[in-house]
Every structure is written in C-alpha cells, then in structure tokens.
C-alpha cells in the first residue's frame, strides 16, 4: 500500500463532566488525529497522549512533533507498506508508543478498508458485542459519587471502576459496596498513587470483595507489586507497567499481576496489544481493554480488540455519551450493558466531518513523495 500523505489534525473536545484521577482532573481533551491517505482509501488513527506528561512520558505536542520530524519521514522512506511493518520501520526510534500506535492504526484502517475487512475480523474478534464498564473519577464527596454510580448502573453498565488515591479510597469504596450490594462488579484504579509501605492500608480493601485493584504502585516497581500481591487477596492488575508483550510475560512470571489492562496506545499499537492478549491467554491471565477517554475513532478500535477471546472482563468501553455530548463519529451506545462491535470495513465508523471541522484547532498535511 502506497501512502500519498498523512494529515495531522488537532481537535478540542469538552468532556460532559470533569474526570479526576490521582494525577489530576481533565475538563476537555486536546486530541491529535491522524488521517492516512492512499490511492485506494484513507484511514484514521487517534493518539491517546494527554496534554501533559502525567499518565506517561508522552504528551500531545510531543507526539505531533515526533511524528512530523521522525516517524512519518521514516514511513515515507520505506515505500509501499502494510500495518504489520510499521513497528519494524519505527523501531530505531525509542519510545513514543502512543504516537506509533496512532500511525499504525491509521495505516491499518486504510489497509483494511481497501481489502473490505473489518478491524474486528482482522484482530480475531469472536463476539458481536462487548460488556461495558465505566470508570468513575474522584468526586467532591461520597454523596456525589453514590449519585454518579447509581446513574451509571441505571444506564446499564455492568461494572464500576472507582479511581482512588491516598485519602480517597476506603470510605468511597465502602460506601459504594454498601449502597449497591455484593453482586456489583466493583474494582478500583490507583494510577500509581501508592507505595509498598502502604500495603497494610491497601490490604483493607480486601474486605470489599473487589474484582481487582489496578496499578497501585509506580509503573517500574514490579517487585513491589509482587510483594503486594502476596499481602492482599484482591487480585493485582497492571496498567502503566505493561508496555509490551514481553513486559506482560515478565510481570506474570514474577507474580506481579494476575490480571492485565490492555491499552493499545500504551503498548505501541493494536498489533502489539493482540500479542499482549496472546501472552496473557497462554498463561491463564484474564485481560480487559482500558480506555483513555477516546473519541469514536479510538473507541471503535478498542471495542474490536475487546471482542477477542481472552478479554473476559468488562472493559472501559463505555458509550460515547459517557464522555462527550457529541462525538466525532456516529455515537457508540449502550444496549443491554454491551457495546456493539463495528462490522464495516476498517474501523467501520462514519466520521461527522462537519463537527470535526468545527472543533478542529489545527491541520497539517505531510506529503509522501
């Protein structure tokens, strides 16, 4: 497949409500979208890097810069290309998995559209829809949290994930469990907010029969997670620590995790995300698909990935209206607690071009000779 050029498009999209985690609050997203154009088709990818390097070292301005200066020229110099070759071509450039993932996704979308194959079929999806969980940010009070959780459950979400941090953990978790009962699938996400010395405190979460605790310790502390796993009955799930299939295998081998959150942007793309899934499946470790507040572009790919057989836990594949009053694609909706996997060629989505143009803050075209 010969690429004619790539469009780098920045858009600004407000969230329907502030979303707070242990590393800060977001009220809107500054998003980098990629549009790959070929002679036969075009493909879209979404870079999930945040505005600031607080979740990972990447940030949206840096992603745009590395794409413009290094990654796109490398792909242009490679000549005709397919998505599985993107990682090999970009391997000399260390890091920047979110930028690489966005480019790979856009190339794969264009490739699959030309071939008439859906993202789900290509990745190996086995389910027509996936169970949807919802991630609930840190709230101003427990009462506000309970109202929010009640609203999400009334909409049909089948799993609740609470963001926690020191000072906001035992009380909100206890309140949600007591209000909504033992049948609720409930998990928590610390986004690296604790240290090993907090193990005794974190072990108090065992009383609430959680599905898992996600990334309680810093991403580079695998031994600490293994130690914590021996002190808690709640399963330890890793997010930020899992940057590749190899790192997943290492974490599993030392007992640092018994569940893995797969985020394609964090591991460098959907093809590596599938390899993470395969490694975990081979080791009997369940996986679920995490989210980065994606628009319908990134959400479509995530939903397709979450339909693979090893994704046995509800993921952060929420409906579009969880985050955006108006999405850049036909919205994903919740039906019976599930989100439908697109079946059209490529990502299988329709872009709302008028709305996209309205919220665009900048466009740059990079031509391939």
C-alpha positions, 0 to 999 in steps of 0.5 A: 500500500502506497501512502500519498500523505498523512494529515495531522489534525488537532481537535478540542473536545469538552468532556460532559463532566470533569474526570479526576484521577490521582494525577489530576482532573481533565475538563476537555481533551486536546486530541491529535488525529491522524488521517492516512491517505492512499490511492485506494482509501484513507484511514484514521488513527487517534493518539491517546497522549494527554496534554501533559506528561502525567499518565506517561512520558508522552504528551500531545505536542510531543507526539505531533512533533515526533511524528512530523520530524521522525516517524512519518519521514521514516514511513515515507522512506520505506515505500509501499507498506502494510500495518504489520511493518510499521513497528519494524520501520519505527523501531530505531526510534525509542519510545513514543508508543502512543504516537506509533500506535496512532500511525499504525492504526491509521495505516491499518484502517486504510489497509483494511478498508481497501481489502473490505475487512473489518478491524474486528475480523482482522484482530480475531474478534469472536463476539458481536458485542462487548460488556461495558464498564465505566470508570468513575473519577474522584468526586467532591464527596461520597454523596456525589459519587453514590449519585454518579454510580447509581446513574451509571448502573441505571444506564446499564453498565455492568461494572464500576471502576472507582479511581482512588488515591491516598485519602480517597479510597476506603470510605468511597469504596465502602460506601459504594459496596454498601449502597449497591450490594455484593453482586456489583462488579466493583474494582478500583484504579490507583494510577500509581498513587501508592507505595509498598509501605502502604500495603497494610492500608491497601490490604483493607480493601480486601474486605470489599470483595473487589474484582481487582485493584489496578496499578497501585504502585509506580509503573517500574516497581514490579517487585513491589507489586509482587510483594503486594500481591502476596499481602492482599487477596484482591487480585493485582492488575497492571496498567502503566507497567505493561508496555509490551508483550514481553513486559506482560510475560515478565510481570506474570512470571514474577507474580506481579499481576494476575490480571492485565489492562490492555491499552493499545496506545500504551503498548505501541499499537493494536498489533502489539496489544493482540500479542499482549492478549496472546501472552496473557491467554497462554498463561491463564491471565484474564485481560480487559481493554482500558480506555483513555477517554477516546473519541469514536475513532479510538473507541471503535478500535478498542471495542474490536480488540475487546471482542477477542477471546481472552478479554473476559472482563468488562472493559472501559468501553463505555458509550460515547455519551459517557464522555462527550455530548457529541462525538466525532463519529456516529455515537457508540451506545449502550444496549443491554450493558454491551457495546456493539462491535463495528462490522464495516470495513476498517474501523467501520465508523462514519466520521461527522466531518462537519463537527470535526471541522468545527472543533478542529484547532489545527491541520497539517498535511505531510506529503509522501513523495 
